[in-house]
Amino acid sequence: MKFIIFLLFIFGFSAHAVEFFEGKVTSLEPSYLPTTVAFHMDAGNTTCPVGTQLKWSKADQENNKAVYSTLLSAMISGKKVRFYINTGDTACNGQYLHLLAD
C-alpha cells in the first residue's frame, strides 16, 4: 500500500516551481498577436533581468489577447503586474500574470 501511495505521489502530481517579480509595463509589442505578446517591465530578477524581452504565448489565442489587454491597461494606468515564469526559464515565457491594485 505504501508503494502505491509513493507512486501516486511521484507520478500523480505535475507541480512546477515558479518565480515571479513585480513591476510596471514599460513597452508592449503587439506585432506577434494573436500567438505571442512581447513586452518589457521596469523590474526583473536573476533569470529575467530588467531589459529582457518578456513573452506571453499560449495555445489559446483568446488568452493571449486577454493578457495583451491586461498589459495594455496596466501600462496606461501605471499599475504594477506580477509576472510568473517557470523557475530557470531564461526564455522568460509567462505562466501567470496578476494585475495589482497598488
MOWOPE-V411095 format. One record per pair of residues at least 4 apart in sequence whose C-alpha atoms are under 8 Angstrom apart, sorted by sequence separation. I is the first residue (numbers start at 1). J is the second residue. D is the distance in Angstrom with one decimal. If there is no record, write none. Layout:
BEGIN
((I | J | D) (I | J | D))
END
This chain:
BEGIN
((1 | 5 | 6.4) (2 | 6 | 6.1) (3 | 7 | 6.2) (4 | 8 | 6.2) (5 | 9 | 6.1) (6 | 10 | 6.3) (7 | 11 | 5.9) (8 | 12 | 4.8) (9 | 13 | 6.4) (32 | 36 | 5.2) (33 | 37 | 6.1) (44 | 48 | 5.5) (45 | 49 | 4.9) (48 | 52 | 5.9) (60 | 64 | 6.7) (61 | 65 | 6.3) (62 | 66 | 6.2) (63 | 67 | 6.2) (64 | 68 | 6.1) (65 | 69 | 6.2) (66 | 70 | 6.2) (67 | 71 | 6.1) (68 | 72 | 6.0) (69 | 73 | 6.1) (70 | 74 | 6.1) (71 | 75 | 6.1) (72 | 76 | 6.1) (73 | 77 | 6.0) (74 | 78 | 5.7) (75 | 79 | 6.7) (85 | 89 | 6.6) (89 | 93 | 7.0) (7 | 12 | 7.5) (8 | 13 | 7.7) (32 | 37 | 6.2) (44 | 49 | 4.4) (45 | 50 | 7.3) (58 | 63 | 6.9) (74 | 79 | 4.8) (30 | 36 | 7.9) (31 | 37 | 7.8) (32 | 38 | 7.7) (43 | 49 | 7.2) (44 | 50 | 4.6) (48 | 54 | 7.8) (58 | 64 | 6.3) (74 | 80 | 6.5) (30 | 37 | 5.9) (43 | 50 | 5.2) (44 | 51 | 7.9) (57 | 64 | 6.3) (74 | 81 | 7.1) (85 | 92 | 6.3) (86 | 93 | 7.8) (29 | 37 | 6.3) (30 | 38 | 7.0) (42 | 50 | 6.1) (44 | 52 | 8.0) (56 | 64 | 6.9) (85 | 93 | 6.0) (86 | 94 | 7.7) (28 | 37 | 7.6) (29 | 38 | 5.0) (41 | 50 | 6.8) (42 | 51 | 7.6) (85 | 94 | 4.9) (86 | 95 | 6.9) (28 | 38 | 6.2) (29 | 39 | 5.7) (40 | 50 | 7.9) (41 | 51 | 7.3) (71 | 81 | 7.9) (84 | 94 | 5.7) (85 | 95 | 5.3) (28 | 39 | 4.3) (40 | 51 | 6.5) (56 | 67 | 7.7) (83 | 94 | 6.6) (84 | 95 | 5.6) (85 | 96 | 7.2) (27 | 39 | 5.4) (28 | 40 | 6.7) (40 | 52 | 6.7) (83 | 95 | 7.8) (84 | 96 | 5.1) (26 | 39 | 7.6) (27 | 40 | 5.2) (40 | 53 | 5.4) (41 | 54 | 8.0) (83 | 96 | 6.3) (84 | 97 | 6.2) (25 | 39 | 7.2) (26 | 40 | 5.6) (27 | 41 | 7.1) (39 | 53 | 5.8) (40 | 54 | 5.9) (83 | 97 | 4.9) (25 | 40 | 5.9) (26 | 41 | 5.1) (38 | 53 | 6.5) (39 | 54 | 5.3) (82 | 97 | 5.7) (83 | 98 | 6.7) (25 | 41 | 4.4) (26 | 42 | 6.3) (38 | 54 | 5.7) (39 | 55 | 6.4) (81 | 97 | 6.8) (82 | 98 | 5.0) (24 | 41 | 5.4) (25 | 42 | 6.6) (38 | 55 | 4.6) (81 | 98 | 5.5) (82 | 99 | 6.5) (23 | 41 | 6.1) (24 | 42 | 5.6) (37 | 55 | 5.7) (38 | 56 | 6.5) (81 | 99 | 4.5) (82 | 100 | 7.0) (23 | 42 | 5.7) (24 | 43 | 7.2) (36 | 55 | 6.8) (37 | 56 | 5.1) (80 | 99 | 6.4) (81 | 100 | 5.4) (23 | 43 | 5.0) (36 | 56 | 5.7) (37 | 57 | 6.5) (79 | 99 | 7.3) (80 | 100 | 5.5) (22 | 43 | 6.4) (23 | 44 | 7.8) (36 | 57 | 4.5) (79 | 100 | 6.5) (80 | 101 | 7.5) (21 | 43 | 6.9) (22 | 44 | 7.6) (35 | 57 | 5.9) (36 | 58 | 7.4) (79 | 101 | 6.8) (80 | 102 | 6.7) (21 | 44 | 6.0) (35 | 58 | 7.0) (79 | 102 | 6.5) (21 | 45 | 6.6) (35 | 59 | 7.4) (20 | 45 | 7.8) (74 | 99 | 7.1) (35 | 61 | 5.9) (34 | 61 | 5.5) (37 | 64 | 6.8) (34 | 62 | 7.7) (36 | 64 | 6.6) (35 | 64 | 6.7) (70 | 99 | 7.3) (34 | 64 | 6.3) (37 | 67 | 8.0) (67 | 97 | 7.8) (33 | 64 | 7.5) (34 | 65 | 6.3) (37 | 68 | 6.4) (33 | 65 | 7.4) (55 | 91 | 7.9) (57 | 93 | 7.1) (54 | 91 | 7.7) (55 | 92 | 6.2) (56 | 93 | 5.6) (57 | 94 | 7.4) (30 | 68 | 7.6) (54 | 92 | 5.3) (55 | 93 | 4.8) (56 | 94 | 5.0) (53 | 92 | 7.5) (54 | 93 | 6.4) (55 | 94 | 6.0) (56 | 95 | 7.6) (54 | 94 | 7.4) (47 | 88 | 6.1) (47 | 89 | 6.9) (48 | 90 | 6.4) (28 | 71 | 7.6) (47 | 90 | 5.7) (28 | 72 | 7.2) (48 | 92 | 6.1) (47 | 92 | 7.7) (25 | 71 | 6.8) (27 | 75 | 7.6) (25 | 74 | 6.6) (26 | 75 | 6.5) (24 | 74 | 7.3) (25 | 75 | 5.0) (24 | 75 | 6.7) (25 | 78 | 7.8) (24 | 78 | 6.5) (24 | 79 | 6.3) (25 | 80 | 7.2) (24 | 80 | 4.6) (25 | 81 | 7.5) (23 | 80 | 4.9) (24 | 81 | 6.2) (22 | 80 | 6.4) (23 | 81 | 5.7) (22 | 81 | 5.6) (23 | 82 | 6.8) (22 | 82 | 4.3) (21 | 82 | 5.7) (22 | 83 | 6.3) (20 | 82 | 6.6) (21 | 83 | 5.7) (20 | 83 | 5.4) (21 | 84 | 6.9) (20 | 84 | 4.3) (19 | 84 | 5.7) (20 | 85 | 6.2) (18 | 84 | 6.3) (19 | 85 | 5.6) (18 | 85 | 5.5) (19 | 86 | 6.2) (18 | 86 | 4.4) (19 | 87 | 5.4) (17 | 86 | 6.0) (18 | 87 | 4.8) (16 | 86 | 6.8) (17 | 87 | 5.6) (16 | 87 | 7.9))
END
